[in-house]
Amino acid sequence: MPRLILFNKPCGVLCQFSADGSDKPTLAGFVQVPSVYPAGRLDTDSEGLLLLTDDGRLQARIADPRFKLTKTYLVQVEGDPDEAALTALRRGVALKDGVTRPAEAELIPAPDLWPRDPPVRFRKTVPDSWVRLTIREGKNRQVRRMTAAVGHPTLRLVRWQIGEWKLDGLAPGEWRELEV
C-alpha cells in the first residue's frame, strides 16, 4: 500500500531530507518516515502543503504537469491588485521561459493563518492584499514570478491545496498520513 503524507512545511525549511552543506533545517527534522520523498517542491521561503510518498508512480502523478493537478496558493502581495492584474493572471502571464497556463485568481480577505517566522516585512506606506491563485503547472518560482509580472510582488506564499488534498488542520511542522 503506497504511503501518502501531508506535511505543512514551515518557512525556511529545505524541501529535501539532506542538508548538503546548508545550515537550514530539512524535512528530516520533521518527518521521520523511511523511504518517502517529496512529490514536488516548495521554495525555502514558501510555506504550506507538501506531499510526500514512497510510490514513484504516485509521485509522478502529483508532480508532473501533464496530469494538470491543480495547486492552490494563498498569496500575500504588495499593493492592491486591480481587475486588470487579476485578468492577466487568469489569462496567463508572459515569463522569460514562456507564457503560463491560465490560472484562477481572486482577491480574498486576509486568511486566518499562523504567524510566519520570520515575519513578513511591514511598510506603513505600502498596502498589501491577499490573492487565492490556482495553477495547473509548476514552473520554477512560478507564483512569485506571475505576481511580480503583474506589478504585485509576493510577500508571503502558502500552498493550501494540491488536487483534492488540503492543508486544513495542520500547523507548521505537523504532518499526517492518508490512505490512498
C-alpha positions in Angstrom: 0.0 0.0 0.0 1.5 3.4 -1.0 2.1 5.9 1.7 1.0 9.5 1.3 2.0 12.1 3.9 0.6 15.7 4.0 3.1 18.0 5.6 2.8 21.7 6.5 6.3 22.9 5.5 7.4 25.9 7.6 9.1 28.9 6.1 12.9 28.4 6.0 12.9 24.6 5.7 14.6 23.0 2.7 12.4 20.7 0.6 14.8 17.7 0.9 16.0 15.3 3.6 19.7 16.0 3.4 21.3 19.4 4.2 24.0 19.2 1.5 26.2 21.6 3.5 23.4 24.0 4.3 22.7 25.2 7.8 19.0 25.3 7.1 16.6 22.8 8.6 15.4 19.9 6.3 12.4 17.6 6.1 14.4 15.1 8.2 13.9 17.3 11.2 10.1 16.9 10.9 9.2 13.7 9.1 10.9 10.6 10.4 9.3 8.1 8.0 11.6 5.9 6.0 11.6 5.9 2.1 9.3 8.8 1.5 10.2 11.6 -0.9 8.6 14.9 -1.8 6.2 14.9 -4.7 7.0 18.4 -6.0 8.8 21.2 -4.2 8.3 24.4 -2.3 10.9 27.2 -2.2 12.7 27.6 1.1 10.9 30.8 1.8 7.5 29.4 0.9 5.2 27.6 3.3 2.4 25.1 3.3 1.3 21.8 1.8 4.0 19.4 0.7 3.0 15.8 -0.3 5.5 13.0 0.4 5.1 9.5 -0.8 7.1 6.2 -1.2 5.4 5.4 -4.5 7.1 6.6 -7.7 4.0 6.5 -9.9 2.0 8.5 -7.3 4.9 10.9 -7.0 4.9 11.4 -10.8 1.1 11.8 -11.0 1.3 14.5 -8.3 4.3 16.4 -9.6 4.2 16.0 -13.4 2.4 19.0 -15.2 1.0 16.6 -17.8 -1.5 15.4 -15.2 -2.7 19.0 -14.6 -3.2 18.5 -10.9 -4.3 21.9 -9.5 -2.3 23.7 -6.9 -3.9 26.4 -4.9 -1.9 29.1 -3.1 -2.8 31.9 -0.7 -0.5 34.7 -1.7 0.1 38.0 0.2 1.1 40.5 -2.4 2.4 44.1 -2.3 -0.2 46.6 -3.2 -3.9 46.3 -4.2 -4.3 44.3 -7.4 -7.0 45.7 -9.7 -9.2 43.8 -12.1 -6.6 44.2 -14.9 -3.9 42.4 -12.8 -6.3 39.6 -11.9 -7.4 39.3 -15.5 -3.8 39.0 -16.6 -3.2 36.2 -14.1 -6.4 34.5 -15.3 -5.3 34.6 -19.0 -1.7 33.6 -18.4 1.4 35.7 -17.8 4.4 36.0 -20.1 7.5 35.0 -18.2 11.1 34.6 -19.5 10.5 30.8 -20.0 7.1 31.2 -21.7 3.5 32.1 -21.1 1.9 30.4 -18.1 -1.3 28.5 -18.4 -4.4 30.4 -17.4 -4.9 30.5 -13.7 -7.8 31.1 -11.3 -7.2 34.3 -9.4 -9.4 36.2 -6.9 -8.8 38.7 -4.2 -9.7 37.3 -0.7 -9.8 38.7 2.8 -6.7 38.1 4.9 -6.8 34.4 5.8 -6.6 33.2 9.4 -3.1 31.7 9.2 -0.3 31.0 11.7 2.3 33.8 12.2 5.2 33.5 9.9 8.7 33.1 11.2 10.4 35.3 10.2 7.5 37.8 9.8 6.7 39.4 6.5 8.1 42.9 6.3 5.5 45.6 7.1 5.6 49.0 5.5 3.2 51.8 6.5 3.1 53.4 3.1 2.6 50.2 1.0 -0.6 48.3 1.4 -0.8 44.6 0.9 -3.5 42.2 -0.3 -4.3 38.5 -0.4 -5.0 36.6 -3.6 -6.1 33.0 -4.0 -4.3 31.6 -7.0 -4.8 28.2 -8.6 -2.4 26.9 -11.2 -2.1 23.7 -13.3 1.6 23.7 -13.9 4.8 24.2 -11.8 7.4 26.3 -13.4 10.3 27.3 -11.1 9.1 30.0 -8.6 6.0 30.5 -10.9 3.6 32.1 -8.5 6.2 34.7 -7.3 7.1 35.5 -10.9 3.5 35.7 -12.0 2.5 38.2 -9.3 5.7 40.3 -9.9 4.9 40.3 -13.6 1.5 42.0 -13.0 3.1 44.5 -10.6 2.4 42.9 -7.2 5.5 41.1 -5.8 4.8 38.2 -3.4 5.4 38.9 0.3 4.1 35.5 1.6 3.3 32.3 -0.2 1.3 29.5 1.3 0.4 26.4 -0.7 -3.0 25.5 0.6 -4.1 22.6 -1.7 -2.8 20.1 -4.3 -5.6 18.4 -6.2 -8.0 17.0 -3.6 -5.5 17.3 -0.7 -5.8 20.3 1.6 -3.7 21.7 4.4 -6.7 22.1 6.8 -5.9 21.4 10.4 -2.1 21.1 10.1 0.1 23.5 12.0 3.5 24.4 10.6 5.8 21.4 11.0 3.0 18.9 11.5 2.1 16.0 9.2 -0.5 13.3 8.8 -0.6 10.1 6.8 -3.5 9.3 4.5 -4.6 6.1 2.8 -4.5 6.1 -1.0 
